[in-house]
Each structure stands twice: as structure tokens, then as C-alpha cells.
């Protein structure tokens, strides 16, 4: 048994089962608001969060559940939040996109989180904390001017920030080919920010790149960018998916659980799957019994 391999698979399985359960709960009318699942992108979160330090600051986006669970967040607190329960991460008022726990923050406005995360990195630099900041972007974020203002300042001030760009090929329903001109890496390189880039659904490849990019930032060399070209299996949110069925079938060939699961023994995979399912079932059952927030 390779303990690291099993841990990585366990994290991805937990994310997969949690997100599947969320979609099921929404379909049954048990939840309110919206949600954006991380199905298909599990390798990114599992690989990245396996190499960060406990006190690093994380700023996530609308697709935050996978990041939160890989960060070590409690599935019960997340389930309670999405179900609008007073016991949730922020009292049941933040919903699926706006959560906070320890040094983990998320917000649904992707462009808006980049200057905030850059400010957090400035604060860490001024405190001489040795911690770095990670901020998660999507391909659609590259059309917003405030992102480039932030990249400029991060480079000028040598801020300890890692920009993680998860390109899942679509900004809501707009294909990346119709939204992003030029190369994504060139957007960062224009500011002198080094880039680690890979098209992969392999958690070990993601982990290796995250180690390299994170080490650059942690050693005081300034910001870095980690660009991961990945696939989103489900719809943008809980609604309809305009992609043709044959495209979805094709991208499911790059399932990160299948790729990494092949490295484990069958018994190890089954145990990890069973544990993940039990955790998710218990989290939602407990959250469902909790009260809603007071209206006053």
C-alpha cells in the first residue's frame, strides 16, 4: 500500500460523492439557491492541497466545494451551509459559493477575488509570515481587467501568491475558443510571472506541478501561476448542459478517479469509496436535522 496514493484517491472520492449528492438533493427540491460542482476536476484540488501548508491562505471561487474538502474542511459543515442551516459554515447564509473556515475563503465573483487575494498576499508579506496565498481562477476570469491590475501589482511587489487557473474549457456555456485570445500562459508571462502548465487529469502530475510552483513562491521569488487544463463533467451549475452528449462522453474518458484508481489495489479503492460514501451520508443526514437560521 502506498499511503499517499490512497490518501489522494480518498480525497477525490470524497469530493466526487459529495458533489453527486448535492446534485441529487437539488433535483429533489431539498436545497435552495444554486451550486457549481467540481465533478471531473477532483485531481486539481487533491493534488494542490496535498502540498500546501496548514496556515497558507486560500481564496476559492464559485466552484469551491472540492477546494474546501481537499483543504480539510468538514463535509457536515459544508452540507449544513448549502442546506441553509444555522450550523453551517457561515450560519446558513452564505450558501454554496460564499463560505469561510480557518484561512479558507470563497466568493462567486471570480474577477473580484483576485485583488482581494493579492491584498491578502501583501499582508502576509508585511507580516513576514512565510505563508503564501492561493487564488483559484477560471478561464472565463481572463476577460476581466481587474485581474491584470492584480497581476501587475503582484509582480511589481513580489507578492507571495500562487494564481491557480483551472481551465475547464467553458465559461458557463461559452467555449474557451470563443472567449480567450492568445495563450493563457502569455497573460501571466507578460508580467514576468513564471508559469507551470499542464493538460492533465492525473493527480500525481498536478501534485508535482503544485510543489514546483508553490516552492517558487514560498522561497520569496514572487508570484507564480499554475495553469491546469481540465474537464468539467457536469453542467456549469445545476441547470441544463448545452454540450452535446458525445462531448461529455469523450471527456469522461479522462476521469481522474479512474486514472489514479488504477494505481491502487481493488480492495483499497473499495474501502476509500465506502468511507467517502459513509462520510457524505452522515454529513447530509446530520445537517438535515439542524434548524434554520433565526430571521431576526
C-alpha positions as CSV (number, residue, x, y, z in Angstrom):
1,X,0.0,0.0,0.0
2,X,1.3,3.5,-0.9
3,X,-0.3,5.7,1.8
4,X,0.0,8.9,-0.3
5,X,-1.7,7.2,-3.3
6,X,-4.6,6.1,-1.1
7,X,-5.0,9.5,0.6
8,X,-5.1,11.2,-2.8
9,X,-7.8,8.8,-4.0
10,X,-9.7,9.1,-0.8
11,X,-9.8,12.9,-1.2
12,X,-11.0,12.7,-4.8
13,X,-13.7,10.1,-3.9
14,X,-15.0,12.3,-1.1
15,X,-15.3,15.3,-3.4
16,X,-17.0,13.1,-6.1
17,X,-19.6,11.6,-3.7
18,X,-20.3,15.0,-2.0
19,X,-20.9,16.7,-5.3
20,X,-23.1,13.9,-6.7
21,X,-25.1,14.1,-3.5
22,X,-25.6,17.8,-3.9
23,X,-27.0,17.4,-7.4
24,X,-29.3,14.7,-6.1
25,X,-30.5,16.9,-3.3
26,X,-31.2,19.8,-5.6
27,X,-33.1,17.6,-8.0
28,X,-35.4,16.6,-5.1
29,X,-36.0,20.2,-4.1
30,X,-34.3,19.9,-0.8
31,X,-31.8,22.8,-1.3
32,X,-32.1,26.4,-2.3
33,X,-30.0,28.8,-4.3
34,X,-27.6,27.3,-6.8
35,X,-24.4,25.2,-6.9
36,X,-21.5,24.6,-9.1
37,X,-20.0,21.2,-8.8
38,X,-16.3,20.1,-9.1
39,X,-17.1,16.9,-10.8
40,X,-14.2,15.9,-13.2
41,X,-11.7,18.4,-11.6
42,X,-11.0,16.4,-8.4
43,X,-7.4,15.8,-9.3
44,X,-6.6,19.6,-9.2
45,X,-7.8,20.1,-5.6
46,X,-6.4,16.8,-4.3
47,X,-3.0,17.4,-5.8
48,X,-2.7,21.0,-4.8
49,X,-3.9,20.7,-1.3
50,X,-1.6,17.7,-0.6
51,X,1.4,20.0,-0.8
52,X,0.3,23.3,0.8
53,X,1.0,24.3,4.4
54,X,-1.7,24.4,7.1
55,X,-1.6,28.2,7.5
56,X,-1.5,29.1,3.9
57,X,-4.4,31.4,2.8
58,X,-6.8,30.1,0.2
59,X,-9.2,32.1,-1.8
60,X,-11.6,30.0,-3.8
61,X,-14.4,30.8,-6.2
62,X,-18.0,29.7,-7.1
63,X,-16.8,26.1,-7.6
64,X,-15.4,25.9,-4.1
65,X,-16.7,22.6,-2.6
66,X,-13.8,20.5,-4.0
67,X,-11.3,23.0,-2.8
68,X,-12.8,23.1,0.7
69,X,-13.0,19.4,1.1
70,X,-9.4,18.9,-0.1
71,X,-8.3,21.7,2.3
72,X,-9.6,19.5,5.1
73,X,-12.9,21.2,5.7
74,X,-15.7,19.3,7.4
75,X,-18.3,17.9,5.0
76,X,-21.0,18.2,7.6
77,X,-20.4,22.0,8.0
78,X,-20.5,22.4,4.2
79,X,-23.6,20.3,3.8
80,X,-25.3,22.4,6.5
81,X,-24.3,25.6,4.8
82,X,-25.7,24.6,1.4
83,X,-28.8,23.3,3.1
84,X,-29.3,26.7,4.7
85,X,-28.9,25.5,8.3
86,X,-27.8,27.6,11.2
87,X,-25.0,25.1,11.9
88,X,-23.4,25.8,8.5
89,X,-20.0,27.4,7.9
90,X,-21.4,30.9,8.0
91,X,-24.7,30.3,9.7
92,X,-26.5,29.1,6.6
93,X,-26.5,32.5,4.9
94,X,-23.6,32.1,2.5
95,X,-24.9,29.1,0.6
96,X,-22.9,27.2,-2.0
97,X,-20.5,30.0,-3.0
98,X,-19.7,32.2,-0.1
99,X,-18.0,30.3,2.7
100,X,-15.2,30.8,5.3
101,X,-13.4,28.4,7.5
102,X,-9.9,29.0,9.1
103,X,-7.8,30.5,6.3
104,X,-10.2,29.4,3.5
105,X,-12.4,32.0,1.8
106,X,-14.7,31.8,-1.3
107,X,-16.7,34.2,-3.3
108,X,-18.8,33.8,-6.5
109,X,-17.3,36.8,-8.3
110,X,-14.1,35.4,-9.8
111,X,-12.6,38.6,-11.1
112,X,-13.3,40.3,-7.8
113,X,-11.4,37.8,-5.7
114,X,-8.1,38.3,-7.4
115,X,-7.4,41.8,-6.0
116,X,-8.6,40.7,-2.6
117,X,-6.3,37.7,-2.6
118,X,-3.4,39.9,-3.8
119,X,-4.1,42.2,-0.8
120,X,-4.0,39.1,1.5
121,X,-0.6,38.2,0.0
122,X,0.6,41.8,0.6
123,X,-0.5,41.4,4.3
124,X,1.4,38.1,4.6
125,X,4.5,39.7,3.1
126,X,4.3,42.6,5.5
127,X,3.9,40.2,8.5
128,X,6.9,38.2,7.4
129,X,4.7,35.1,8.0
130,X,6.3,32.8,5.4
131,X,2.8,31.8,4.3
132,X,1.6,32.0,0.8
133,X,-1.8,32.8,-0.8
134,X,-3.5,30.6,-3.4
135,X,-6.3,32.1,-5.5
136,X,-8.3,29.9,-7.9
137,X,-9.4,31.4,-11.2
138,X,-11.4,30.0,-14.1
139,X,-10.8,30.5,-17.8
140,X,-13.7,33.0,-18.0
141,X,-11.9,35.2,-15.5
142,X,-9.3,36.1,-18.1
143,X,-11.6,38.7,-19.7
144,X,-11.7,41.0,-16.6
145,X,-9.4,43.9,-16.4
146,X,-9.0,43.9,-12.6
147,X,-7.2,40.5,-13.0
148,X,-4.4,42.2,-14.9
149,X,-4.2,45.1,-12.5
150,X,-3.7,42.5,-9.8
151,X,-1.1,40.6,-11.8
152,X,0.8,43.8,-12.4
153,X,1.0,44.7,-8.7
154,X,1.7,41.2,-7.6
155,X,4.7,41.1,-9.9
156,X,5.9,44.6,-9.0
157,X,5.7,43.9,-5.3
158,X,6.9,40.3,-5.5
159,X,3.8,39.1,-3.6
160,X,3.7,35.6,-2.2
161,X,0.8,34.4,-4.3
162,X,0.1,31.5,-6.5
163,X,-2.5,32.0,-9.2
164,X,-4.2,28.7,-10.0
165,X,-6.1,28.8,-13.3
166,X,-8.4,25.9,-13.8
167,X,-9.3,25.9,-17.5
168,X,-12.3,23.6,-17.7
169,X,-12.9,24.7,-21.3
170,X,-16.2,26.7,-20.7
171,X,-17.1,30.0,-19.1
172,X,-20.6,29.0,-18.1
173,X,-21.7,27.9,-21.7
174,X,-19.1,29.8,-23.7
175,X,-16.3,27.6,-25.2
176,X,-12.8,28.9,-24.3
177,X,-12.0,29.2,-28.0
178,X,-14.7,32.0,-28.3
179,X,-13.6,33.8,-25.2
180,X,-9.8,33.8,-24.8
181,X,-7.5,35.1,-27.5
182,X,-3.8,34.2,-27.5
183,X,-2.3,31.9,-24.9
184,X,-3.3,31.7,-21.3
185,X,0.3,31.4,-20.1
186,X,1.1,34.5,-22.1
187,X,-1.2,36.5,-19.9
188,X,1.0,35.8,-16.9
189,X,4.3,35.9,-18.7
190,X,3.6,39.4,-19.9
191,X,4.1,40.5,-16.3
192,X,7.2,38.3,-15.7
193,X,5.2,35.8,-13.7
194,X,6.6,32.2,-14.3
195,X,4.1,29.6,-15.3
196,X,3.7,25.9,-14.7
197,X,1.2,24.5,-17.1
198,X,-0.2,21.1,-17.9
199,X,-3.2,19.4,-19.6
200,X,-3.9,16.6,-17.2
201,X,-6.4,14.8,-15.1
202,X,-3.6,12.9,-13.2
203,X,-3.4,13.9,-9.6
204,X,0.3,12.9,-9.4
205,X,1.1,15.3,-12.2
206,X,-0.9,18.1,-10.6
207,X,0.8,17.4,-7.2
208,X,4.3,17.7,-8.8
209,X,3.5,20.9,-10.6
210,X,1.9,22.4,-7.5
211,X,5.0,21.5,-5.5
212,X,7.3,23.3,-8.0
213,X,5.1,26.4,-8.4
214,X,4.5,26.6,-4.7
215,X,8.2,26.3,-3.9
216,X,8.9,29.2,-6.2
217,X,6.5,31.5,-4.3
218,X,7.5,30.2,-0.8
219,X,11.2,30.9,-1.4
220,X,10.4,34.6,-1.9
221,X,10.7,34.8,-5.6
222,X,7.4,36.5,-6.1
223,X,4.1,35.2,-7.7
224,X,3.7,32.2,-9.9
225,X,0.9,30.8,-12.0
226,X,-0.3,27.2,-12.2
227,X,-2.4,26.5,-15.2
228,X,-4.3,23.3,-15.3
229,X,-6.3,22.4,-18.4
230,X,-9.0,20.1,-17.0
231,X,-12.6,19.0,-17.7
232,X,-15.9,19.7,-16.1
233,X,-18.2,16.7,-16.2
234,X,-21.4,18.3,-15.1
235,X,-23.3,21.5,-16.2
236,X,-22.0,24.9,-15.2
237,X,-24.4,24.9,-12.3
238,X,-27.4,22.7,-11.5
239,X,-29.2,23.6,-14.7
240,X,-29.2,22.2,-18.2
241,X,-26.0,21.4,-20.0
242,X,-25.8,22.6,-23.6
243,X,-22.8,20.4,-24.6
244,X,-23.6,17.6,-26.9
245,X,-23.7,14.1,-25.3
246,X,-20.8,12.8,-27.4
247,X,-18.6,15.6,-26.0
248,X,-19.5,14.7,-22.4
249,X,-18.8,11.0,-23.2
250,X,-15.4,11.9,-24.6
251,X,-14.2,14.0,-21.7
252,X,-15.4,11.3,-19.2
253,X,-12.5,9.2,-20.6
254,X,-10.3,11.5,-18.6
255,X,-11.8,10.7,-15.2
256,X,-9.2,11.5,-12.5
257,X,-10.6,8.7,-10.2
258,X,-10.2,6.1,-12.9
259,X,-6.7,7.3,-13.8
260,X,-5.4,7.3,-10.3
261,X,-7.5,4.4,-9.1
262,X,-5.6,2.1,-11.5
263,X,-2.6,2.6,-9.2
264,X,-4.4,1.1,-6.2
265,X,-5.5,-2.4,-5.3
266,X,-9.2,-3.1,-5.8
267,X,-9.6,-3.5,-2.0
268,X,-8.0,-0.1,-1.4
269,X,-10.3,1.6,-3.9
270,X,-13.4,0.0,-2.5
271,X,-12.5,0.9,1.1
272,X,-11.9,4.5,0.1
273,X,-15.2,4.7,-1.8
274,X,-17.1,3.2,1.1
275,X,-15.5,5.6,3.6
276,X,-16.3,8.6,1.4
277,X,-19.9,7.5,0.9
278,X,-20.4,6.9,4.6
279,X,-19.0,10.4,5.4
280,X,-21.2,12.1,2.9
281,X,-24.3,10.2,4.0
282,X,-23.7,11.1,7.6
283,X,-23.0,14.7,6.9
284,X,-26.2,15.3,5.0
285,X,-28.3,13.3,7.5
286,X,-26.9,15.3,10.4
287,X,-27.3,18.6,8.5
288,X,-30.9,17.9,7.5
289,X,-31.9,17.6,11.2
290,X,-30.4,21.0,12.1
291,X,-32.5,24.2,12.5
292,X,-32.6,27.0,10.0
293,X,-31.2,30.4,11.0
294,X,-33.3,32.8,13.0
295,X,-34.9,35.5,10.9
296,X,-34.1,38.3,13.5
